[in-house]
């Protein structure tokens, strides 16, 4: 069986949670959201496995965007929203 490896840029496009974690940092993101780092990493899990399917929960999006703006981080609202996969 052939293994398919995705480019990390593609991976981030499909999983906004990974892009946000890479830009903001796991520890800072966890503190910002009032959660532990393990809880933040769970966002990458499938919904059936207790995660969010790679989505950033809406309750944290405004807070994350404000933090990114205050700290000059290259993060936009578009980065937090998953686009449909063709």
C-alpha positions as CSV (number, residue, x, y, z in Angstrom):
1,X,0.0,0.0,0.0
2,X,1.3,3.4,-1.0
3,X,1.6,6.1,1.7
4,X,0.5,9.6,0.7
5,X,2.4,12.4,2.4
6,X,0.9,15.9,2.3
7,X,2.9,19.0,2.0
8,X,2.9,20.9,5.3
9,X,1.4,24.0,3.5
10,X,-1.5,21.8,2.3
11,X,-1.8,20.3,5.8
12,X,-2.1,23.8,7.3
13,X,-4.7,24.8,4.7
14,X,-6.8,21.8,5.7
15,X,-6.2,22.2,9.4
16,X,-6.4,25.8,10.6
17,X,-5.6,24.6,14.2
18,X,-2.1,23.6,13.1
19,X,-1.4,26.9,11.3
20,X,-2.6,28.8,14.4
21,X,-0.5,26.7,16.7
22,X,2.6,27.1,14.5
23,X,2.2,30.9,14.3
24,X,1.1,31.6,17.9
25,X,2.9,28.8,19.6
26,X,1.3,25.9,21.6
27,X,2.0,27.4,25.0
28,X,0.9,30.9,24.2
29,X,-2.2,29.6,22.5
30,X,-3.1,27.3,25.5
31,X,-2.7,30.3,27.9
32,X,-4.7,32.6,25.7
33,X,-7.6,30.1,25.5
34,X,-7.3,29.0,29.2
35,X,-6.7,25.4,28.2
36,X,-3.8,23.0,28.5
37,X,-1.5,22.4,25.6
38,X,-2.9,18.8,25.2
39,X,-6.4,20.3,24.9
40,X,-5.2,22.6,22.1
41,X,-3.5,19.7,20.3
42,X,-6.8,17.8,20.4
43,X,-8.2,20.3,18.0
44,X,-6.4,18.4,15.3
45,X,-8.2,15.1,16.0
46,X,-11.3,14.0,14.1
47,X,-14.6,14.9,15.7
48,X,-15.3,11.2,16.2
49,X,-12.2,11.0,18.3
50,X,-13.1,14.0,20.5
51,X,-11.4,16.7,18.5
52,X,-12.7,19.5,16.4
53,X,-11.5,18.1,13.1
54,X,-8.7,20.7,12.7
55,X,-11.0,23.7,13.3
56,X,-10.3,26.4,15.8
57,X,-13.4,26.7,18.1
58,X,-15.4,29.9,17.4
59,X,-15.3,30.9,21.1
60,X,-11.5,31.5,20.8
61,X,-11.2,33.0,17.3
62,X,-11.7,36.7,18.2
63,X,-9.3,36.4,21.1
64,X,-6.7,34.7,18.9
65,X,-7.0,37.4,16.2
66,X,-6.7,40.2,18.7
67,X,-3.6,38.6,20.2
68,X,-2.1,38.1,16.7
69,X,-2.7,41.8,15.9
70,X,-1.3,43.1,19.1
71,X,1.8,41.0,18.7
72,X,2.3,41.6,14.9
73,X,1.8,37.9,14.0
74,X,0.8,37.1,10.4
75,X,-2.6,35.6,11.2
76,X,-5.9,36.6,9.6
77,X,-9.5,35.5,10.1
78,X,-9.2,33.6,6.8
79,X,-6.5,31.5,8.5
80,X,-8.9,30.4,11.2
81,X,-11.6,29.3,8.8
82,X,-11.4,26.0,6.9
83,X,-12.3,26.1,3.3
84,X,-14.2,23.2,1.7
85,X,-11.9,20.5,0.3
86,X,-12.7,19.8,-3.4
